[in-house]
Structures are given as C-alpha cells and as structure tokens.
Amino acid sequence: MSNPEPNTPDAADTELSPEARAMLGKARRSFAVSMGILLLGFMAIGFALVYRVMRDSPPPAVAESVSIPAGAEVISALSTDGTIQVTFAAGGATMLNVFDAETGELQRSVQIGAE
C-alpha cells in the first residue's frame, strides 16, 4: 500500500525526541499501574465469590446416634474423615468401633489389648 502523503517521512526514519520518549515511558508506567489495580480488583471479586459459595454450603450430615453395648464405659469419641470413632471399655476389653458419620452404621470393630 502506498503512502497517501509522499512528502512525510516514514515512521521508521523518524527518531523520537527525549521528551517524547519520557512521555511514552510515563504513559506505559501509568498503564501498567492501572492494569495492576484492575487485576487486583478482579481477584478480590473472585475471592469474595468463592468465599460466599464455600461459606454458604451446608454442613456435612452427621448421625444422630451410634450404638455401643449396654454397660460400656466410653473412653473417647472422635468425628474425623467422615467417620465417628468410639473407644469404650466393656467386659474387661477395650474396643474401638468405627461408624459411618452419615448413617451411624458400624463399619468395623477393633479390639485393643496389651501384649
């Protein structure tokens, strides 16, 4: 494509003055600062949305009750990793029962004893 004004020099042939270079540098820095602030704003909005979604999620279901033998003495009870772990002493034996946290169903039973 030809230049419509043949008397003007090409952009590649012209050298910018120091004032013009300083002005371009200032404009670039200003652009970089404003883009940084814009990105920080978008990140803040994204974090706020994720926080709201995670905060408003319903808590996990937990069983209302679990069954242990009658007359057993409960030593400890924990709710971890989707399970309820109950340690109890009954009839001279120490037992660990692991229940499903949602249903309260017994998953496994372990007898704890000294050797």
Rosetta silent file (secondary structure, phi, psi, omega in degrees, C-alpha in Angstrom):
SEQUENCE: MSNPEPNTPDAADTELSPEARAMLGKARRSFAVSMGILLLGFMAIGFALVYRVMRDSPPPAVAESVSIPAGAEVISALSTDGTIQVTFAAGGATMLNVFDAETGELQRSVQIGAE
SCORE:     score description
SCORE:     0.000 S_00000001
   1 L     0.000  141.327 -176.264    0.000    0.000    0.000 S_00000001
   2 L   -94.002  156.036  179.608    1.365    3.409   -0.825 S_00000001
   3 L   -76.538  126.138 -178.495    1.711    6.376    1.484 S_00000001
   4 L   -67.846  -23.183  177.903   -1.054    8.963    0.740 S_00000001
   5 L  -116.805   97.773 -175.034    1.296   11.839    1.596 S_00000001
   6 L   -68.802  -17.393 -176.918    4.581   11.266   -0.211 S_00000001
   7 L   -82.800  -15.134 -178.621    6.331   14.271    1.398 S_00000001
   8 L   -86.085  142.106  179.942    6.137   12.931    5.001 S_00000001
   9 L   -73.937  156.836  178.137    8.966   10.693    6.211 S_00000001
  10 L   -67.292  157.527 -179.878    8.278    7.055    7.228 S_00000001
  11 L   -65.939  -30.070 -179.602    7.741    6.261   10.907 S_00000001
  12 L   -71.761  -26.898 -178.028   10.883    4.100   10.891 S_00000001
  13 L   -82.112  -20.381 -176.887   13.032    7.022    9.714 S_00000001
  14 L   -88.335  141.378  178.479   11.929    9.445   12.453 S_00000001
  15 L  -105.326  136.412  179.586   13.666    9.477   15.821 S_00000001
  16 L   -77.567  144.428  177.570   11.671   10.378   18.950 S_00000001
  17 L   -75.465  159.892  178.787   12.829   13.311   20.987 S_00000001
  18 H   -58.343  -34.279  178.263   13.862   12.721   24.637 S_00000001
  19 H   -66.917  -39.948  179.175   10.687   14.490   25.800 S_00000001
  20 H   -67.054  -39.978  177.585    8.527   12.200   23.649 S_00000001
  21 H   -63.975  -40.904  178.484   10.350    9.113   24.977 S_00000001
  22 H   -64.055  -39.704  179.246    9.846   10.332   28.544 S_00000001
  23 H   -66.473  -40.886  176.842    6.149   10.892   27.868 S_00000001
  24 H   -64.750  -40.059  177.209    5.787    7.386   26.363 S_00000001
  25 H   -62.807  -41.736  178.806    7.570    5.872   29.379 S_00000001
  26 H   -65.502  -40.271  178.404    5.277    7.727   31.743 S_00000001
  27 H   -64.991  -40.085  178.902    2.208    6.571   29.791 S_00000001
  28 H   -64.976  -43.349  178.801    3.429    2.942   29.879 S_00000001
  29 H   -63.711  -41.971  178.687    4.014    3.075   33.644 S_00000001
  30 H   -62.429  -41.730  177.786    0.602    4.634   34.186 S_00000001
  31 H   -63.324  -43.266 -179.240   -0.995    1.919   32.046 S_00000001
  32 H   -64.028  -41.418  179.002    0.848   -0.817   33.963 S_00000001
  33 H   -65.148  -45.221 -178.853   -0.264    0.591   37.333 S_00000001
  34 H   -66.583  -36.127  176.876   -3.895    0.909   36.261 S_00000001
  35 H   -68.171  -37.633  176.955   -3.912   -2.640   34.827 S_00000001
  36 H   -62.640  -43.505  177.989   -2.395   -3.956   38.064 S_00000001
  37 H   -64.302  -40.543  178.485   -5.111   -2.269   40.120 S_00000001
  38 H   -62.469  -44.152  178.820   -7.773   -3.637   37.762 S_00000001
  39 H   -64.957  -40.522  176.541   -6.397   -7.182   38.088 S_00000001
  40 H   -61.463  -38.371  177.266   -6.274   -6.893   41.883 S_00000001
  41 H   -63.810  -44.086  178.442   -9.922   -5.791   41.838 S_00000001
  42 H   -64.480  -38.869  178.621  -10.945   -8.792   39.718 S_00000001
  43 H   -65.037  -40.180  178.823   -9.013  -11.123   42.040 S_00000001
  44 H   -63.184  -41.123  177.851  -10.756   -9.615   45.093 S_00000001
  45 H   -64.393  -42.668  178.655  -14.161  -10.155   43.471 S_00000001
  46 H   -62.457  -44.911  178.636  -13.239  -13.756   42.614 S_00000001
  47 H   -63.100  -39.452  179.602  -12.064  -14.477   46.171 S_00000001
  48 H   -64.301  -41.227  178.765  -15.256  -12.927   47.589 S_00000001
  49 H   -64.832  -45.030  179.182  -17.430  -15.104   45.341 S_00000001
  50 H   -63.484  -40.842  178.580  -15.553  -18.283   46.240 S_00000001
  51 H   -61.029  -44.892 -179.371  -15.742  -17.391   49.933 S_00000001
  52 H   -63.895  -40.559  179.788  -19.502  -16.844   49.740 S_00000001
  53 H   -65.921  -43.638 -178.061  -20.062  -20.130   47.925 S_00000001
  54 H   -72.023  -35.908 -178.867  -17.929  -22.094   50.393 S_00000001
  55 H   -69.411  -37.090 -175.608  -19.360  -20.348   53.462 S_00000001
  56 L   -86.809    1.624  178.910  -22.969  -20.921   52.457 S_00000001
  57 L   -71.404  145.719 -177.861  -22.526  -24.637   51.700 S_00000001
  58 L   -70.122  149.750  178.785  -24.488  -26.881   54.055 S_00000001
  59 L   -68.978  155.437  178.947  -22.564  -28.710   56.775 S_00000001
  60 L   -65.201  150.215 -179.996  -21.948  -32.423   56.279 S_00000001
  61 L   -71.849  138.903  178.634  -24.584  -34.794   57.639 S_00000001
  62 L  -128.015  136.355  179.833  -23.778  -36.386   60.995 S_00000001
  63 L   -61.465  144.502 -179.673  -25.559  -39.376   62.518 S_00000001
  64 L   -76.057  -31.895 -178.872  -27.748  -38.574   65.497 S_00000001
  65 L  -153.904  155.136  173.739  -26.719  -41.647   67.487 S_00000001
  66 L  -128.816  156.467 -175.389  -24.458  -44.708   67.411 S_00000001
  67 L  -107.443  131.104  172.156  -24.909  -47.950   69.346 S_00000001
  68 L  -126.808  161.895 -177.793  -22.455  -49.430   71.817 S_00000001
  69 L   -60.335  148.409  178.922  -23.052  -52.359   74.175 S_00000001
  70 L   -64.576  139.919  178.999  -25.102  -51.709   77.309 S_00000001
  71 L    82.332    2.388  179.727  -22.989  -51.042   80.401 S_00000001
  72 L   -79.011  146.391  177.974  -19.938  -49.993   78.352 S_00000001
  73 E  -102.429  118.512 -178.556  -17.837  -47.069   79.552 S_00000001
  74 E   -75.127  125.969  178.915  -16.971  -44.619   76.760 S_00000001
  75 E   -92.890  -45.175  177.446  -13.304  -43.635   76.840 S_00000001
  76 E  -156.082  158.322  175.981  -13.248  -41.314   73.818 S_00000001
  77 E  -144.026  130.528 -179.016  -15.283  -40.359   70.769 S_00000001
  78 E  -128.909  149.071  172.188  -13.983  -38.599   67.630 S_00000001
  79 E  -120.371  102.906 -178.184  -15.575  -37.395   64.416 S_00000001
  80 E  -140.857  144.425  172.686  -12.941  -37.420   61.646 S_00000001
  81 L    50.445   41.983  177.329  -12.802  -38.071   57.899 S_00000001
  82 L    77.042   13.834  178.245  -16.465  -38.994   57.553 S_00000001
  83 E  -129.973  158.878  170.864  -16.358  -41.443   60.471 S_00000001
  84 E  -115.777  121.483 -176.412  -17.256  -41.469   64.137 S_00000001
  85 E  -111.832  119.151 -177.133  -14.684  -43.382   66.188 S_00000001
  86 E  -117.726  124.352  174.592  -15.741  -44.523   69.645 S_00000001
  87 E  -105.500  128.703 -178.254  -13.355  -46.175   72.113 S_00000001
  88 E  -145.633  160.370  177.425  -15.048  -47.913   75.021 S_00000001
  89 E  -113.370  127.875  179.518  -14.404  -50.499   77.725 S_00000001
  90 E  -146.937  126.606  175.998  -16.890  -53.348   78.148 S_00000001
  91 L    60.909   35.789  178.554  -16.477  -56.644   79.990 S_00000001
  92 L    81.789   -0.768  178.720  -12.750  -56.171   80.628 S_00000001
  93 E  -114.981  145.284  175.054  -11.940  -55.499   76.949 S_00000001
  94 E  -102.814  127.770 -175.110  -11.189  -52.189   75.294 S_00000001
  95 E  -124.410  150.167  172.437  -12.778  -51.793   71.866 S_00000001
  96 E  -119.736  116.794  176.278  -12.629  -49.248   69.048 S_00000001
  97 E  -107.692  133.232  178.756  -15.748  -49.053   66.895 S_00000001
  98 E  -111.309  120.075 -178.552  -15.698  -47.042   63.673 S_00000001
  99 E  -110.923  150.948  172.716  -19.106  -45.812   62.472 S_00000001
 100 E   -70.443  131.660 -174.592  -20.131  -44.103   59.234 S_00000001
 101 L   -69.925  -28.764 -177.474  -20.748  -40.427   60.077 S_00000001
 102 L   -80.834  -43.315 -173.521  -23.801  -40.042   57.828 S_00000001
 103 L  -102.530  -21.379 -176.191  -25.756  -43.175   58.703 S_00000001
 104 L    80.416   11.812 -178.044  -24.361  -44.224   62.079 S_00000001
 105 L   -81.177  138.048  179.950  -23.772  -47.730   60.711 S_00000001
 106 E   -68.507  123.935  178.435  -20.906  -49.790   62.209 S_00000001
 107 E   -94.312  -44.366  178.473  -18.074  -50.105   59.659 S_00000001
 108 E  -159.226  159.134 -179.741  -15.512  -52.056   61.713 S_00000001
 109 E  -131.779  132.893 -177.878  -14.666  -53.020   65.253 S_00000001
 110 E  -126.428  131.203  175.777  -11.143  -53.394   66.630 S_00000001
 111 E   -90.566  131.349 -178.642  -10.209  -54.917   69.982 S_00000001
 112 E  -106.776  123.614 -179.444   -7.403  -53.029   71.738 S_00000001
 113 L  -148.433  158.773  179.132   -5.294  -55.071   74.141 S_00000001
 114 L   -92.270  145.500  179.404   -1.819  -55.163   75.675 S_00000001
 115 L   -95.694    0.000    0.000    0.607  -57.957   74.795 S_00000001
